[in-house]
Amino acid sequence: MSKRTGRLAVLAALPAALLTTCAASTAFAAENPAFQIDLEQLNDSGSRGTAMLSLRGRELTVWIKSEGMVPGQPSAQHLHGSTDGHDFHCPDASDDADGDGILNNTEATKDYGDINISLTTEGDTDAGSGLAVDRMPVADKEGKITYKRTITVSQDVVDNIKDLHIVQHGIDRNDNDKYDVEGAGKSELDPKLPQEATAPTNCGVVKGAAVGSIPVGGIETGSGPGAAGLSPGSVAGGAVVATVTAAGALVVVRRRAASGSAAAARTEGAA
Ligand SMILES: [Cu+2]
């Protein structure tokens, strides 16, 4: 081998070495990716916050810090959207289809999709726990919520995490620190429930989500081994269960409010 050829060989090897380095660091980032979410108010709630999603294999850790929540009240919170490539996003006031001044959950679901994961404080996290308010975080007396939980998710969620987003629910239109029908009428989900308890108060998408969601098309067709997880069908089925469960769970809130013991409802803030 001539000296010249030898040098060329070294030069040729360099990019390969660089590529290997890059691949290694990319692999590291891909192994433990983290995504930031800014929560922005809906329904003029004044609520806002930040959230972080980080993945270690199929272990998803969710951090949420929000403020402007209803003091002493539980806030249902979820990862909404789908893992089959559909591009859901956060709604805005223009989605108030019936023009009543309240963006209710049904109107908003058209944009942010069904519940994919319920961000409960303990126990189940499926869509069926969507309104299990006894397992949802309670805002402290300043209206702040701090939440952190690590949950095991399906590979579909891992692969499409950028297509999901966080929604927190619960507004207080008449500023009396509780969910009541005087504030915004009855919930469209169940006329026995106050709209204030189910209407969304904030929403946030994963930063850079639009970029991430483009190549997802391949996932839609591919359903090879290991693609098990939440199918659109099972999510839809879960949503029905969620509504039913919701009716039961929210009755707790309603009874508290009805008993007039707002103080009792103002349990000490979780976390
Ligand atoms: Cu939700």
Boltz pocket constraint, residues with backbone or C-beta under 6 A from the ligand:
constraints:
  - pocket:
      binder: B
      contacts: [[A, 76], [A, 77], [A, 78], [A, 80], [A, 115], [A, 167], [A, 168], [A, 169]]
      max_distance: 6.0
